[in-house]
Amino acid sequence: MKKKFLHIHDEFEYTWLGKDNGMIPIYMSEVCGYNSYILTNDIKHELPDVFRSVHIVKVKRLFTKIGNFAYFIKLLRRLNIFRYLIKNAKEIDVLMLFHISRCSYWYAFVYKLLNKTGKVYIKADFNLEVYQKEIGRLNSRSRNFKDFFKKRNEIAEYKKRKKLVTMVDLISYETEDSYNEMKYSYAGVDTKGKVIYLPNGYDNLEIERNYKIKNMDNKKNIILTVGRLGTEAKNTEFLLESLKKIDFKDWKFYFVGSETKEFRIYKDNFFNKYPYLKEKILFLGEIKDRKKLYSLYNEAKVFVLPSKWESFGIVMVEAMAFGEYIITSNTCAANDITKNGEIGKIISIDEDKELVNSIQDVINNKIDLKLKYDKTLEYVKKFRYENIIKNLNEGLK
C-alpha cells in the first residue's frame, strides 16, 4: 500500500502548484511513490481537484467576515482543516507544513496526538536575516508600551515555535547560509540530527520531457523578470526607474506577473513621462500557464530580480534551467543561485548604478553569455527537483 503524504497550506493558490508548495507533493508522488494530497481553503476558487498526480482537498474557510483581532480567530478560520486532519491523521504517513510558526505548531500537535508514528516535515521557507532580528528583539528591553506588547506577542510566538521544533521529525532550510547557521539549534532548542539543506528547484521532469533548451544563438535579445509586480519585496519601481537609464539598442525587457493597483498607476505615470520606452519595456501580465511561461524562459537570454528580500527566488532557478544569465540583488539565496557570482551577477539592493551597469554590460556584449550559458546548465542540475526530492525522502527515512 502506498504511503500518504499531506501538505497543509490554508490559502493555496493555483500558481503555487509550480513552486515548492506544489512541486514537493508532486515529486513525492511521481518520484518516491507516495499518494500525495494538498489540503487547503480554495479562496480564489481556481484549484482543480487533481493536478498531475496530486489530489487537492478543498475545505471551506470559516469566519471570513471577522477581523484578525485575536489569534484564536485565525485558528477558528482553519477549523475545517483541523476537522480533516483529526479524521484522517492515522492514515497520513508524512505531514508537510510551511514555516516554523505558531500555526504549524497546532497542526503538528493535533497530528502527533493522533498519529504518534507519523512524521512531521517542516519546510522552513526561511529568511536568516529576519530570524536574527527577531531573536535580537526578544533579548532586548522594551522601549515603550507599544514595543512591550509587540514583544509579548513575539515571545508567545516563539514559545510555540520552540515546542514545534522539539516535536517535528525533519526541518529543511533553503540556503546553505541558513542551514549552516541553524543545523544545531533553533532559538536555543537543540535540532541536531533533524535538519537538512534542501534548496528549491525547478520542474525538471516537465522541462526535460517537453522542451529542447535553445542555445544562446537561437534565443532572442530579451531580458526577463517574473514576480508579483509592485509588492514591496519585488522592488519593481526601483527596477523600472533603472531601466529608463538603459540604452536598449536591439534588446527588450519583459515584465511578467500580476500587478498591484498602486503599481499600475505608477507604471502609467512612468510611460507618460517616457512614452518612447513602450517599445522596449513590455508588460505581459500574469502567465498562469506553465507551458507559456517556460516557452518565454526558453526565448530569453537574461533574467533580472532586484528584490529587497527573498527566502530563495524559485523563478531564478527556473530561468537557469533554460540557460539564462542571472542578475540578482544580494538576498538570502543569491550566492547559492549564482554559485557565489561565478555564473551570475549579484548587485547591492537599491544600488541603481550597479543594476544599470550590469544590464548595460550584457547589452554591450561585455558579458560572455555563451560561456555563462554552458556553466549555468551544468550548475543548475543541483536544483533538479528529482534529485532534491530523493534527498528529502532519505531525510524522512
N, C-alpha and C positions, 0 to 999 in steps of 0.2 A: 504494500500500500504506500502511495506517495505521501510524503510529509507535507504539512500545511504551513505556508509562510504568509503572515498577515502584516501589512503595513497600514498603520493608522495615521491619517492626516486629515484633520476635520474640515479644512477648506480647500480641498484639492481642486486644481484647475486643469483643463484639457492640455494646455501647453506643457504642463509638468510631466506628462507622460514621456516626453522626450528628454527630460532631465533626470537627475539622480533619483528623485522621488518615484519616478515611474520605471527607470531603467533597472534599478536593483531588483524589484519584484519580477520584472520581465526576464532578466537574465538568471535569476534564481530558479525560474521555471524552465527556460529554454536551454540553459547550460547545466544546471545542477539537479533538475528533475523534480522540483517542488511543485505542488499546487499553490499558485500564488494568488493572493487577494489584496485589494486595496479597499479599506473601509473609510468612508468619508461622507460629509454633507455636500451634496451636489448643489452648491449655492447658485451657480450660473446655469444650471440645467443643460449642460453641454457634454456631459460624460456618457460614453457608451456603456453598455452592460459588460462587454468584453472588449479588451484591446490586446491584440496579439494573443498571448497565452494567459493573460491576467484577467481575473474576474473582478469587476468593480462593484462593491456593495454600497449602495447609496441609502442613507437614512436621513430622515427629516431633522433639521436643526430646530430646536425649541427656543421659546422666549426671545425671538429675534427683535421684538419691539422694545425690549428693556435694555437700558444703557448699562455699560460696564462700571457701575458704581461700587461693586464689590466683587471679590474674586470668585465667590461661590456661584455668582450668576454665570460666569464663564463655564463652570462645571455643569450647571443646570442645562445650559445650551447643548452640552455634549451628552445629555442623558441617554439618548438613543444609541450613541456609540458605546456607552458603558453597558447598556442592555444587551447589545450584540456580543460584547466581549464576555459578559457573565455567562450568556447562553452557550457560547462556543469555545470558551477558554481551554477546556480539556482536549479539544481537537486541534488546537494550534500548537505546532512544534516550535516555531520561531515567531516572536513578535518584534517587529521593527518599528522604532519610534524616531522622530526627528527632534533634535535638540536635547541637551541636558537642561531640563526645565521642571517647574513645579507641576505642569500639566502632564508631562511624560511620567513623572513620579506616580500620579494617581492611576494612569493606565497600567504601568508596570506593577503597582501594588495590587490592584484587583486581579490582574492576570496571574501573578505569582501566588496569590492567596488561593486561587482555584486550580492552578496547574504548577505544582512545585518542581516538576521535572522539565517544564518548558523553558525556553531560553529567550532572554530579552536582549535585543541588539539595539544600541543607540548610535545613530549616525549624527555626530556632533554638529555638523554644519557650522564650524567653529571659527570665530574671529579672535585670535590670540590677544590682539591689542585691546579690544573691548573687555575681554575677561580680566586682563591685568589692571585696567582702570577700575573695574567693578571691585576687584579684591582690594585695591588701594583705598577706595572709598569706604569699604567695610571696616578697614583698620584705622580709619581717620576719625577725628572728632567732628561732630555736627556743628556747622557754622551758625545755624538759626533753626527756628521751629519747622520751617518748610523742609529744610535739609534733614532734620531729625526724623520726620515722618516718612520721607523718601527712603532714608537709610533703614528705618524699621521694616519697610516693605521689602527692601533688598535682603535684609537679614532673614526674613521669613522665607523668601525665595530660595536663598542658599541653604537653609536648613533642609528643605525638601530635596534640593539638588544633591546634597551630601548623602542623604538617605538613599536617593536613587542610585548613585554610583556604587554603593555597597551592595545593592540588590541586583544590578544588571550583570549579564554574563560577558558582554563584549561592547566596547566603545571604539569607534573609529574616528580618526582625525584626518582632514583632507590634505593638509600640507605637512611637509617634513619639519618645519619650524614648530608647528603646533604639536606634532607627535613627539618630538624630542623634548619639548617643554612639559608635556602633560602625561608622558607614558608611565610615570611612577605615582603621581598623585593628582587629585582634583580638589582644590580648596582645602588642602591638608588631609584629605581622605586617601588612603592607600588604594591605588588602582593597578599595582604591579601584576602583570600576567593577564590582564583583561583589556589591554589597549593595543590597537593595531594602526598602522599607517595605511589609509585607503583613499587614494585620490579619486576625484570624479573623473569620468571618462567619456568616451563617445561610443555611439551605437555601431560598433564595428561589424556586427552581423548584417545589419541593414545596408551599410555602406559597401562592404566587401562583396555582397551578393548582387547589388543593383547598380553600382556606379563604377565607371572607369575613371580614375583620377586623371584630370587633364594635366599635362606638363606645363611648365611656365610659359613656353612659347605659344601654346594654344589657349591660354587664359586671356581675359580682357583686362584693360587698364582700369580696373575697378578697385576702390578701397571701400571696405565694408565695416559697418558696426551694427550690432544686434542687441536689443535690450528694451527695457521699459523706459521709453524716451521721456525725459522731463522729471523723472524721480531724482531726489537729491543724490542718491548713491551713484547713479549713472553719469552725472556731471555733464549732461547733454548740452546745456547752454554754453559751458566752457568749450566744449568741442566745436560747436557751431561758430562761436566767436573766433576761434583759432583758424577755422577754415577760410575766413574772409582774407587772411594774410597769405594764402597759398596761391602760387602760380600753377594752376592745374594742367596747363598745356593740353595734352590729349587724354587726360585722366578724368574720372568721375568718382564722386563719393556717394555711396548709398547708405541711407538710414533705414533700418528695418525694426519695427516694433510698435506697440501701442503708444499713444501719446496722452499725457495729462492735458487737461483743459488749459492750464496755465502755460504749458509749453506750446500749445497750438497758437495761442495769442503771441507768444514770444517769437515763434517761427514766422508768423505772418508779418510782424513788425520788422524782423530781420530782412525778409525778402523785399519789403517795401523800401528799405534803405539800400539793398544790394540786389536789385532785380536781375542783373546780368549773371548772378550766381545760380539762378534757377536751372540753367542748362548743365551746370557742373555738380550741383548738390541736389540729389533726388531723395524724396521720402516715399517709401514703398508701402508703408503701413505694416500692420501685424501680419505675419505669414504663419498661419497655424499648420498648413500642410507641410509636413517634414520633407516630402519629395521636392517641393518647390524651393524650400529653404536650402536643402542640400545641393540642388542644382545651382543655386546662386553662390553658395560656398565654392562650388567647383569652377565657377566663372571668374571669381575674384582672385586677386594676387596678394592683397594686404588686408589685414583685419586690425581695427583700432578700438581700444576700450580704455578710456582715461577715467575710470571710476574713482570716486572718493574712497569707497571701500567695497570689498568683495570677499566672501568666505572662500571662493575658488574662481568662478568665472568659467562655467561649462562651455559657453559659446566659443571661447578661445580655443579650447581643445577640439571642438567640432571643426572650427576653421583650419586648425593644424592638420586634421585628418585629410584635408584636401590640399595640403601643401602651402597654405597661406602664411605669409610673414606677419608676425605679431608685433604690434606696438601697444604697450600697456603701461598704466601707472603702477607705482610700486606698492601694490596692495598685497594681501597675505600670500597669495599663490604665485606672484609674479616670477619669483626665482624658479619655482617648480616648473612652471609652464614654459618659460623661455630658456631653461637649462642655464640658469644664472646669467642670462643675457647673451648666451652664445648663439642661439638661433632666432632671437627676437630682440626688441629694444625696450628697455624699462626706463620710463621717464618719471620725474617727480610730479606728484599730484598738484594740479593748478599752476604748473610752470608752462605757460603757453609758448614761450620761446623754444623750449625743449620739444614740445609736441609739434610745433610748426616746422622746426628744423628736421625732425625725424621723418615727417611726411614728405617734406620737400626733398630730402636726400633720396627717398625712394623714387620720386618723380624725375629727379635729375640723374638717375642711374648711378648714384654713389653707393648704393647697396647692391651686392651681387645676389639678386633674388633666386637665380638658378642654384647657386651654391646653398643658400638658405633652404630652398625647397627640398633638396636631397637630404639635408641634415634633419629637417623638420619631419619628413615622412619616416625616417629611421627612428627618431626620438619619440614620436607620438605613439609608437607601438606600446610604450609604457602605459598608455592611457586606454588601451583596448578594454572595453567592459568585459569581454570574455575572460581576459586574464585577471582583471580586478575581482570579478565575482568568484573566481576559483580561490583567490586569497581570502575572501570573506567567508566562503564555505569552510575552508580549512580552519579559520579562526573560530568559527562556531563549533567545530568538532573538538 
